[in-house]
């Protein structure tokens, strides 16, 4: 029997075709429409140590015809220094989960699942602070229809891993004075900030500890703004921040003569300086604090005091001293004549003028009381004693004063920054009196404060608005301010508001008529004076003036003789 021999070339050709077909099948198996996506919860922000992070794995397809998957083989890598694996959940009962050396592998299979069904849900616990990553290292997904034809192909992996920012939260304790913060909890992954109150008025020293370890040298504190910060890398345990502070010192500059004081002033400590005024000179005092005009100082026997609470900046005190020529002339006249007169006669007029300085008794008895406190100053009530029908009507800056039956004296109102003592000194120089003065009017305490025809709610409202400092002497008539002291206690307060309401409901016609009668008397006297004129003086007045002039001439002659005799003796 003949042995059949196969040609060599055809056999080699068949082997080549088989190999190519095998490669083609393998290439087809490696193409997969599936992609893997991951999502972490919480998705952003920091996660405290001890909390957990959940990572959900889903499958998607690039082909619209592929809407399901059946089997899957997933591998994950995680940072085991910061995280620990807790558990994994899958949609299939037939699942094998293994975890070792920072790697988790999940293999599952079962019925077809829609793409909306998560392939796995993994839970990790945060063990320490830092930035941890969870990455998908391998993913194979396929349909059950392909199980008999090919191995499960590799799916497309996520381009970025899941990043977990793990932080350690610690408590913050603020000790000492003046520290504030938005939160009393700090985290290791973020700088902790705090604030010191009033840094322009206090000098602060800040110390801090973290977990009992001193980190004072690492605290960043800006004295000018009071802003403080502890960098995040030093937040390794509970923080205790302590502040100690002392009031700031400010420089004091004194310019001018006759004034002296310390060169430093401290916040919250009263500052005093002395101004010794020399006779025969006038002084002007100007004070600024922090570059702004300041007038709330007080004075007692030449000692000026600025309250410590007002010392909020550098102080500048300027004293301007000028010779008082008027005082010098008066001194010369007193030395040569050795006698002064209490009245000044004018040969061309019958009006007798009396200065406030000559009315010693009235000035000593004059009172100045605070009537109402305004925003930055006070309204003062001037109480000038004297009978209602006095021959000399007092005037303030040339204006006749008002008469008050409740106070039984002449009254006036002024606004000032100073205290009652300073106001009295100023008022003394501005009050005069003469026998031709006209009374400004009578204070009306009937409740008709606004001087209308009737008492109504308008009067009550006006008293309330004046008490609430909605008006000043520049925006409201002085007499209406005076009318508002209905209880006569020399001040405007809430009691007067209640009194106005009471009088509105209870008629006070008698007091109103009395005030109107007095006003009519003033008008009649004014008309009679105008009709008579200074030329129609009575004979008795002329004789009195003649006698007074003769006595004055005799006194001047005696004074001159006495002066000449003393010069001869000298």
C-alpha positions in Angstrom: 0.0 0.0 0.0 1.3 3.4 -1.0 1.9 6.0 1.8 0.2 9.3 1.0 2.4 12.3 1.4 0.7 15.8 2.0 2.4 18.7 0.3 4.2 21.0 2.9 3.2 24.4 1.5 -0.6 23.9 1.7 -0.3 22.8 5.4 1.7 25.9 6.3 -0.9 28.1 4.6 -3.7 26.5 6.6 -1.9 27.1 9.9 -1.4 30.7 9.1 -5.0 31.3 8.4 -6.0 29.7 11.7 -3.6 31.9 13.6 -4.9 35.1 12.0 -8.5 34.1 12.8 -7.6 33.5 16.4 -6.0 37.0 16.7 -9.1 38.5 15.1 -11.4 36.8 17.7 -9.2 38.0 20.5 -9.1 41.5 19.2 -12.9 41.5 19.0 -13.1 40.3 22.6 -11.0 43.2 23.9 -13.4 45.9 22.6 -15.9 46.9 25.3 -18.7 49.5 25.2 -18.7 49.7 29.0 -17.2 52.5 31.2 -16.8 52.8 35.0 -17.8 55.9 37.0 -17.3 56.6 40.7 -19.0 59.0 43.1 -18.0 59.8 46.7 -20.3 61.0 49.5 -19.6 63.5 50.8 -18.6 64.8 47.4 -16.7 67.9 48.5 -15.3 69.6 51.6 -13.4 68.1 54.4 -14.3 64.8 56.3 -13.5 64.6 60.0 -11.4 61.9 61.4 -13.7 59.1 62.5 -16.4 59.7 59.9 -17.0 57.5 56.9 -16.8 58.0 53.1 -19.1 56.1 50.7 -18.0 55.4 47.1 -20.6 54.3 44.6 -19.6 52.4 41.3 -21.8 52.6 38.3 -21.6 51.2 34.7 -22.4 53.1 31.5 -22.3 52.1 27.8 -21.2 54.0 24.7 -23.6 52.0 22.6 -27.3 52.7 22.7 -28.0 49.0 21.9 -26.2 47.9 25.1 -28.5 48.8 28.1 -27.6 46.0 30.5 -24.7 44.1 32.1 -24.5 40.8 34.0 -21.0 40.1 35.4 -18.2 42.3 36.7 -14.7 42.1 38.2 -13.6 45.3 40.0 -10.3 46.1 41.8 -9.8 49.2 44.0 -6.7 50.7 45.6 -6.9 53.0 48.7 -4.5 54.8 51.1 -4.5 52.4 54.1 -2.6 54.9 56.3 -5.5 57.3 56.2 -8.5 55.0 55.4 -9.7 51.6 56.5 -12.1 49.4 54.4 -15.4 48.8 56.2 -17.8 47.0 53.8 -19.0 46.6 50.2 -22.5 46.0 48.8 -23.5 44.6 45.4 -26.8 43.8 43.6 -26.0 40.1 43.3 -26.0 37.4 45.9 -23.2 35.5 44.1 -20.4 38.0 44.9 -16.9 37.4 46.2 -15.2 40.3 48.1 -11.5 40.2 49.1 -9.4 42.9 50.9 -5.7 42.9 51.4 -2.8 45.4 51.7 -4.8 48.4 50.5 -6.6 46.5 47.7 -10.3 45.5 47.5 -11.5 43.1 44.8 -15.2 42.5 44.0 -16.3 39.7 41.6 -20.0 39.2 40.9 -22.4 37.7 38.5 -26.1 37.0 38.1 -29.2 38.1 36.2 -28.9 41.0 33.7 -29.0 44.4 35.4 -29.9 47.8 33.9 -27.2 50.4 33.7 -28.9 52.4 36.4 -28.1 49.7 38.9 -24.9 50.3 40.8 -22.3 47.6 40.5 -20.9 48.1 44.0 -21.1 50.5 47.0 -17.9 50.7 49.2 -17.6 52.3 52.6 -14.3 53.5 54.1 -13.6 55.0 57.5 -11.3 58.0 57.9 -8.5 57.1 60.3 -6.2 60.1 60.2 -6.0 63.6 58.7 -4.6 64.1 55.2 -5.5 63.7 51.6 -6.5 60.1 50.8 -7.2 58.6 47.3 -9.4 55.7 46.2 -8.7 54.6 42.6 -10.2 51.9 40.3 -7.3 49.8 39.1 -9.3 47.1 37.0 -12.8 46.7 35.7 -14.2 43.9 33.5 -17.9 43.9 32.6 -19.9 41.8 30.2 -23.4 40.5 29.3 -24.5 36.9 30.0 -25.0 36.4 26.2 -21.3 36.7 25.7 -20.3 34.3 28.4 -20.0 31.3 26.0 -18.1 33.2 23.4 -15.4 35.3 25.1 -13.8 36.4 28.3 -15.3 39.6 29.9 -13.5 42.5 28.3 -11.9 45.4 30.2 -14.1 48.5 30.6 -12.9 52.1 30.4 -11.6 53.3 33.9 -12.2 56.7 35.5 -9.5 59.3 34.6 -9.2 60.6 38.2 -9.4 58.8 41.5 -11.7 59.7 44.4 -10.0 62.2 46.7 -10.9 62.4 50.4 -9.7 65.4 52.4 -9.5 64.1 55.9 -9.3 66.6 58.7 -9.2 66.5 62.5 -11.5 68.8 64.3 -10.4 70.2 67.6 -12.0 72.5 70.2 -10.8 76.1 70.7 -10.8 77.9 74.1 -10.3 81.7 74.1 -8.9 83.1 77.4 -8.2 86.6 78.6 -9.8 89.8 77.5 -10.9 91.0 74.1 -10.7 87.9 71.9 -13.5 86.9 69.5 -13.8 84.2 66.7 -16.4 83.1 64.3 -16.2 79.5 65.6 -14.8 77.6 68.6 -13.9 74.6 66.4 -10.7 74.3 64.4 -9.7 71.7 61.8 -6.3 70.4 60.9 -6.7 71.2 57.2 -7.5 74.9 57.6 -5.9 77.9 59.2 -7.8 79.1 62.4 -8.4 82.8 62.6 -9.5 85.0 65.5 -9.8 88.8 66.3 -8.7 91.1 69.2 -11.1 93.9 70.1 -10.0 97.6 70.0 -6.5 97.1 68.8 -6.0 100.9 68.5 -6.7 101.3 72.2 -4.9 98.2 73.7 -1.5 96.5 73.2 -2.0 92.7 73.0 0.2 89.8 73.8 -1.0 86.4 72.4 0.0 82.9 73.5 -1.3 79.5 72.3 -1.1 75.8 72.9 -2.2 72.8 70.7 -2.8 69.6 72.5 -0.9 71.1 75.5 2.2 71.9 73.4 3.2 75.6 73.3 2.9 77.0 69.7 3.0 80.7 70.7 6.0 81.4 68.3 3.9 80.1 65.4 0.9 82.4 66.0 0.6 85.1 63.4 -0.8 88.3 65.0 -1.1 91.8 63.5 -1.2 94.4 66.2 -2.5 97.3 64.0 -5.6 95.4 62.9 -6.0 92.9 65.8 -6.2 89.9 63.3 -4.7 86.6 64.5 -4.1 83.3 62.7 -2.8 79.8 63.7 -1.5 78.0 60.6 -3.2 74.7 59.8 0.0 72.6 60.2 0.2 73.5 63.8 -3.3 72.5 64.6 -2.4 69.1 66.1 -4.7 69.1 69.1 -7.2 71.2 71.1 -6.3 74.9 70.9 -6.1 77.3 73.9 -5.5 80.9 72.9 -4.8 83.4 75.6 -4.7 87.2 75.4 -3.2 89.7 77.8 -3.6 93.4 77.1 -2.8 96.8 78.5 -4.2 100.3 77.6 -2.2 102.1 75.0 -0.1 105.2 75.7 -0.5 108.4 73.6 1.8 111.4 73.3 0.8 114.8 74.7 2.0 118.0 73.1 1.5 121.3 75.1 2.3 124.5 73.3 1.9 128.0 74.7 2.7 129.6 78.1 1.5 129.0 81.6 0.3 125.4 80.9 2.1 122.2 82.1 1.4 118.5 82.1 2.8 115.0 81.5 4.1 114.1 78.1 2.2 110.8 78.0 -1.5 109.9 78.5 -2.9 106.4 78.9 -6.3 105.2 77.8 -8.7 104.6 80.7 -6.6 106.8 83.0 -7.7 110.4 83.6 -5.2 112.9 82.3 -4.7 116.3 84.0 -2.8 119.4 83.1 -2.5 122.8 84.8 -3.1 126.3 83.4 -2.1 129.1 85.7 -3.8 132.3 84.3 -2.0 135.5 84.9 -3.9 138.6 85.8 -4.1 141.2 83.0 -4.2 138.6 80.3 -6.8 136.6 78.4 -6.4 133.0 77.5 -7.8 130.8 74.7 -7.5 127.0 75.2 -7.7 124.6 72.3 -7.6 120.8 72.8 -7.5 118.0 70.2 -7.6 114.2 70.8 -6.7 112.0 67.8 -6.7 115.1 65.6 -10.3 116.0 66.4 -11.5 119.0 68.4 -12.2 118.1 72.1 -14.2 120.2 74.6 -15.4 117.7 77.2 -12.6 118.4 79.6 -13.5 119.7 83.1 -11.7 122.5 85.1 -11.3 123.1 88.8 -9.1 125.8 90.2 -6.9 125.8 87.1 -6.6 122.0 86.9 -8.0 120.6 83.7 -9.1 116.9 83.5 -9.7 114.7 80.4 -11.5 111.5 81.3 -9.5 108.3 80.6 -12.3 106.9 78.4 -11.9 109.8 76.0 -8.1 109.4 75.5 -8.3 107.5 72.2 -5.4 109.2 70.4 -2.5 111.7 70.7 -3.4 114.9 72.6 -2.5 118.4 71.6 -3.0 121.3 74.0 -2.6 124.8 72.6 -2.7 127.9 74.9 -3.0 131.4 73.3 -2.2 134.2 75.8 -3.0 137.9 75.1 -2.7 141.1 77.1 -6.1 142.3 78.3 -5.9 146.0 77.5 -9.3 146.7 79.0 -8.2 145.2 82.3 -5.0 147.3 82.2 -6.8 150.5 81.7 -9.2 149.8 84.5 -6.3 149.1 86.8 -4.6 152.4 86.0 -7.8 154.3 86.7 -8.3 152.6 90.0 -4.8 153.4 91.1 -5.0 157.2 90.4 -8.5 157.9 91.7 -8.8 155.3 94.5 -12.5 155.3 93.9 -14.9 153.7 91.5 -18.4 154.5 90.5 -21.3 152.1 90.2 -23.1 153.9 87.4 -22.1 155.6 84.2 -24.0 158.8 83.3 -24.4 160.0 79.8 -24.9 163.8 79.3 -26.7 163.2 76.0 -29.2 160.6 77.3 -31.2 159.9 80.4 -30.6 156.1 80.1 -28.6 154.6 83.0 -26.6 151.5 82.2 -25.4 149.0 84.8 -22.8 146.3 83.9 -23.1 142.8 85.2 -19.8 143.1 87.1 -21.3 146.0 89.1 -24.3 143.9 90.2 -22.3 141.8 92.6 -25.1 140.7 94.8 -27.3 139.5 91.9 -24.4 137.7 90.2 -23.4 135.9 93.3 -27.0 134.7 93.7 -27.4 133.8 90.0 -27.8 130.1 89.3 -26.9 128.1 86.2 -28.6 124.6 86.0 -28.6 122.0 83.3 -32.1 122.2 81.7 -31.8 119.5 79.0 -29.0 117.3 77.7 -28.6 117.5 74.0 -26.6 115.2 71.7 -23.0 116.6 72.4 -23.8 119.6 74.6 -26.2 120.8 77.2 -29.0 123.4 77.4 -28.5 125.5 80.5 -31.1 127.6 82.4 -29.9 131.0 83.7 -31.8 132.0 86.9 -31.1 135.7 87.5 -32.6 137.0 90.8 -34.4 140.3 91.1 -37.9 141.6 91.7 -40.3 141.5 88.8 -40.8 145.3 88.7 -37.1 146.1 89.1 -35.9 149.5 87.9 -33.1 147.7 85.9 -34.2 145.0 83.5 -31.4 142.5 82.9 -30.3 141.8 79.3 -28.4 138.9 77.8 -26.3 140.1 74.8 -28.6 143.2 74.7 -31.8 141.2 74.7 -34.3 141.6 77.6 -34.7 138.4 79.7 -37.9 136.5 80.5 -39.7 136.5 83.8 -40.8 133.3 85.5 -43.4 133.2 88.3 -42.5 129.6 89.2 -38.8 130.5 89.7 -39.5 134.1 90.9 -36.6 135.4 88.8 -35.5 136.4 85.4 -34.6 133.5 83.0 -32.7 132.7 79.9 -31.4 129.7 78.0 -28.0 129.1 76.4 -26.3 126.1 74.8 -22.8 125.1 75.9 -20.2 122.3 75.9 -18.8 123.2 79.3 -20.1 122.5 82.8 -22.3 124.8 84.9 -19.3 126.5 86.5 -17.8 127.4 83.1 -21.1 128.6 81.8 -21.6 130.9 84.9 -18.3 132.6 84.2 -19.2 133.3 80.6 -22.7 134.5 81.4 -21.3 137.0 84.0 -19.6 138.9 81.2 -22.6 139.0 78.9 -25.4 140.2 81.2 -26.1 144.0 81.5 -29.0 146.0 82.8 -30.4 149.5 82.3 -33.5 151.5 83.3 -34.9 151.5 79.7 -34.7 147.7 79.2 -37.8 145.9 78.1 -38.8 142.5 79.5 -38.8 139.8 76.7 -42.0 138.3 78.1 -43.5 136.0 80.7 -43.1 132.2 80.8 -46.5 130.6 80.3 -47.0 127.5 82.5 -50.7 126.9 81.5 -49.9 124.1 79.1 -50.1 126.2 76.0 -46.5 125.5 75.2 -46.6 126.3 71.5 -48.3 129.6 72.2 -51.3 128.8 70.0 -54.9 129.6 70.9 -55.8 126.3 72.5 -54.1 123.5 74.5 -54.2 120.3 72.5 -52.1 117.3 71.5 -49.8 119.6 69.7 -48.5 121.0 73.0 -47.9 117.5 74.4 -46.1 116.5 71.1 -43.9 119.6 71.2 -42.8 118.9 74.8 -42.0 115.3 73.9 -40.0 116.3 70.8 -38.0 118.9 72.7 -37.2 116.3 75.4 -36.1 113.9 72.7 -33.7 116.7 71.4 -35.4 117.0 68.1 -35.1 120.8 68.5 -32.4 123.3 69.5 -32.4 127.0 70.3 -31.6 127.6 66.6 -34.7 125.6 65.4 -37.2 126.4 68.2 -38.2 129.6 70.0 -36.7 130.0 73.4 -39.9 130.9 75.1 -41.5 127.6 74.0 -38.6 125.7 75.6 -39.2 127.7 78.8 -42.9 127.0 78.7 -42.2 123.3 78.6 -41.1 123.1 82.3 -44.7 122.7 83.5 -43.8 121.3 86.9 -41.3 124.0 87.6 -38.4 121.7 88.7 -35.9 123.7 86.5 -35.5 120.9 84.0 -37.2 119.4 81.0 -38.0 115.8 81.4 -40.7 113.1 81.1 -42.6 114.6 84.0 -43.3 117.6 81.9 -44.7 115.4 79.1 -47.2 113.9 81.5 -48.0 117.4 82.9 -48.7 118.7 79.4 -51.1 115.8 78.8 -52.8 116.5 82.1 -53.2 120.2 81.5 -54.6 119.4 78.0 -57.5 117.6 79.6 -58.0 120.1 82.5 -58.6 123.7 81.6 -56.2 126.2 83.2 -57.9 129.4 82.1 -56.9 131.5 85.2 -53.2 131.0 84.7 -53.5 131.8 81.0 -55.5 135.0 81.7 -52.9 136.1 84.3 -50.1 135.7 81.8 -52.1 137.6 79.1 -52.8 140.5 81.5 -49.1 140.8 82.3 -48.3 140.8 78.6 -50.9 143.6 78.1 -49.3 145.7 80.9 -45.9 145.4 79.2 -47.4 146.6 75.9 -49.2 149.5 77.5 -46.0 150.6 79.4 -44.1 150.4 76.1 -46.6 152.5 74.3 -46.6 155.2 77.1 -42.8 155.3 77.1 -42.8 155.7 73.3 -45.4 158.5 73.4 -43.7 160.4 76.3 -40.1 160.1 75.0 -36.9 160.9 76.8 -37.4 164.7 76.4 -40.6 164.7 78.6 -39.0 163.8 81.9 -40.6 164.9 85.1 -39.1 167.8 87.1 -38.3 165.4 90.0 -36.3 163.2 87.7 -34.4 166.2 86.3 -33.7 167.4 89.9 -32.5 164.0 91.0 -30.1 163.8 88.0 -28.8 167.3 88.8 -28.2 166.4 92.4 -26.5 163.1 91.4 -24.2 165.1 88.9 -23.3 167.6 91.6 -22.4 164.8 94.1 -20.3 163.1 91.4 -18.4 166.3 90.7 -17.8 166.8 94.4 -16.6 163.3 94.8 -14.2 163.7 91.8 -12.9 167.0 93.3 -12.3 165.4 96.7 -10.5 162.5 95.0 -8.2 164.8 93.1 -7.4 166.8 96.3 -6.6 163.6 98.2 -4.4 162.4 95.3 -2.5 165.8 95.2 -2.1 165.7 99.0 -0.6 162.2 98.9 1.8 163.2 96.1 3.0 166.2 98.2 3.5 164.0 101.2 5.5 161.5 99.1 
